[in-house]
Amino acid sequence: MATIEYFFESVTPGAVLELGSVTVSAEEIIDFARKFDPQPFHIDPEAAAQSIFGGIIASGWHTCSLTMRLMVDKFLSRAASLGSPGVEQIRWLRPVRPGDTISARIIVLETRASQSKPDRGAVRMRTEVTNQHGELVMSMESTGLVGRRPAL
């Protein structure tokens, strides 16, 4: 079990947390899409070549899943995370293609201590995902519930 580094008091508006990178292969894109989003431009190279994308692209949900893994590895596994009431917004701005390396970061937008449950607070954040060219491929705004630091 990882040591908790991030409590509600540990994050402040404007803080940026780099989550790392992952490279996605054609095989991973097609495998994910066959299971969860079997549209032709995700699973069929010939059909994808004839599509508006001109080739295989990752499902937006695959991009979300890759981003979630980065979030867990670099932040949530080390946070006093209490889950999330949901995602307010996801935008898929550019396609993710085979061989792309995507990088993610969290920007803390707002923190709010709970009035009814003093052991936690809400952290509103924007997650930005870029490709190896620095182009924004996905953005997401969400709220996470984070435990407060225990009294000593």
Wavefront OBJ file of the C-alpha trace (Angstrom):
o trace
v 0.000 0.000 0.000
v 1.343 3.397 -0.986
v 1.985 6.119 1.543
v -0.625 8.853 1.425
v 1.018 12.038 0.201
v -2.025 13.997 -0.889
v -4.705 15.071 1.538
v -7.300 17.766 0.893
v -4.969 20.329 2.490
v -2.138 19.254 0.147
v -3.737 20.607 -3.006
v -4.332 24.259 -3.762
v -5.979 26.041 -6.678
v -3.500 26.537 -9.479
v -1.371 23.540 -8.521
v -0.260 21.359 -11.446
v 0.528 17.664 -11.125
v 2.309 15.954 -14.026
v 1.037 12.404 -14.463
v 3.542 10.985 -16.936
v 3.206 9.508 -20.404
v 2.180 6.363 -22.238
v 2.662 5.271 -25.847
v -0.240 3.494 -27.528
v 0.167 0.841 -30.230
v -2.143 -0.074 -33.094
v -2.714 -3.466 -31.473
v -3.810 -1.864 -28.176
v -6.132 0.543 -29.996
v -7.779 -2.237 -31.983
v -8.014 -4.612 -29.001
v -9.672 -1.989 -26.788
v -12.069 -0.974 -29.554
v -13.045 -4.558 -30.399
v -14.071 -5.005 -26.768
v -15.667 -1.639 -26.041
v -16.126 0.632 -29.105
v -16.084 -1.425 -32.329
v -16.547 1.395 -34.810
v -14.789 0.816 -38.175
v -12.263 3.653 -37.753
v -11.096 2.023 -34.498
v -10.872 -1.623 -35.610
v -10.562 -1.897 -39.406
v -7.452 -0.369 -41.017
v -8.997 -0.363 -44.516
v -12.256 1.250 -43.425
v -10.318 3.669 -41.208
v -8.156 4.708 -44.185
v -11.337 5.669 -46.048
v -12.822 7.537 -43.066
v -12.469 11.236 -42.261
v -9.568 10.241 -39.983
v -7.479 8.636 -42.742
v -6.423 5.751 -40.503
v -6.961 3.913 -37.239
v -7.568 6.141 -34.218
v -8.076 5.327 -30.556
v -11.533 5.432 -29.089
v -12.012 8.477 -26.884
v -12.904 6.013 -24.129
v -9.524 4.346 -24.625
v -7.859 7.739 -24.182
v -9.899 8.209 -20.996
v -8.825 4.777 -19.744
v -5.143 5.440 -20.431
v -5.473 8.780 -18.648
v -7.206 7.163 -15.687
v -4.318 4.729 -15.335
v -1.835 7.622 -15.271
v -4.019 9.371 -12.674
v -4.104 6.309 -10.433
v -0.379 5.615 -10.753
v 0.801 9.182 -10.073
v -1.935 10.700 -7.911
v -4.931 8.688 -6.729
v -2.930 5.765 -5.337
v -1.064 8.256 -3.137
v -4.071 10.392 -2.229
v -6.708 10.101 0.463
v -9.129 9.600 -2.422
v -12.775 9.015 -1.586
v -13.987 8.629 -5.171
v -15.739 11.113 -7.396
v -19.301 12.322 -7.814
v -18.663 12.518 -11.558
v -17.143 14.169 -14.562
v -18.629 17.450 -15.711
v -17.003 17.565 -19.137
v -14.866 15.498 -21.502
v -13.631 16.871 -24.818
v -11.827 14.805 -27.435
v -10.040 17.467 -29.425
v -7.657 15.517 -31.691
v -7.409 11.858 -32.614
v -4.897 9.641 -30.845
v -3.126 7.476 -33.426
v -0.955 4.351 -33.255
v 2.506 5.257 -31.996
v 1.350 8.447 -30.271
v 2.729 9.157 -26.825
v 0.205 10.941 -24.669
v 1.059 12.877 -21.509
v -1.390 13.987 -18.855
v -1.484 16.579 -16.133
v -3.986 17.748 -13.547
v -4.604 21.426 -12.870
v -6.429 22.134 -9.606
v -9.208 24.634 -10.303
v -10.931 24.891 -6.945
v -11.003 23.302 -3.506
v -13.951 23.353 -1.151
v -14.074 21.871 2.346
v -17.260 19.949 3.034
v -19.624 21.720 5.429
v -21.583 18.571 6.285
v -18.669 16.093 6.424
v -15.625 17.710 8.030
v -13.372 14.737 7.236
v -13.271 15.586 3.506
v -13.296 18.182 0.790
v -13.999 18.473 -2.918
v -11.270 19.197 -5.454
v -12.394 20.415 -8.872
v -9.742 19.791 -11.496
v -9.039 19.941 -15.187
v -7.091 17.080 -16.720
v -5.244 17.895 -19.918
v -3.848 15.230 -22.238
v -1.388 16.133 -24.989
v 0.357 14.143 -27.693
v 4.087 14.059 -28.412
v 3.717 17.270 -30.448
v 2.281 19.147 -27.463
v -1.186 19.236 -29.056
v -4.150 18.952 -26.706
v -5.966 15.710 -27.535
v -8.357 15.550 -24.577
v -9.509 17.691 -21.689
v -11.708 16.715 -18.798
v -13.184 18.584 -15.853
v -14.124 16.576 -12.809
v -14.471 16.693 -9.068
v -12.750 14.365 -6.642
v -13.495 13.855 -2.978
v -10.340 13.849 -0.871
v -9.945 13.086 2.812
v -8.640 15.754 5.140
v -5.408 15.320 7.049
v -6.096 13.542 10.362
v -5.757 15.674 13.475
v -2.561 14.889 15.378
l 1 2 3 4 5 6 7 8 9 10 11 12 13 14 15 16 17 18 19 20 21 22 23 24 25 26 27 28 29 30 31 32 33 34 35 36 37 38 39 40 41 42 43 44 45 46 47 48 49 50 51 52 53 54 55 56 57 58 59 60 61 62 63 64 65 66 67 68 69 70 71 72 73 74 75 76 77 78 79 80 81 82 83 84 85 86 87 88 89 90 91 92 93 94 95 96 97 98 99 100 101 102 103 104 105 106 107 108 109 110 111 112 113 114 115 116 117 118 119 120 121 122 123 124 125 126 127 128 129 130 131 132 133 134 135 136 137 138 139 140 141 142 143 144 145 146 147 148 149 150 151 152
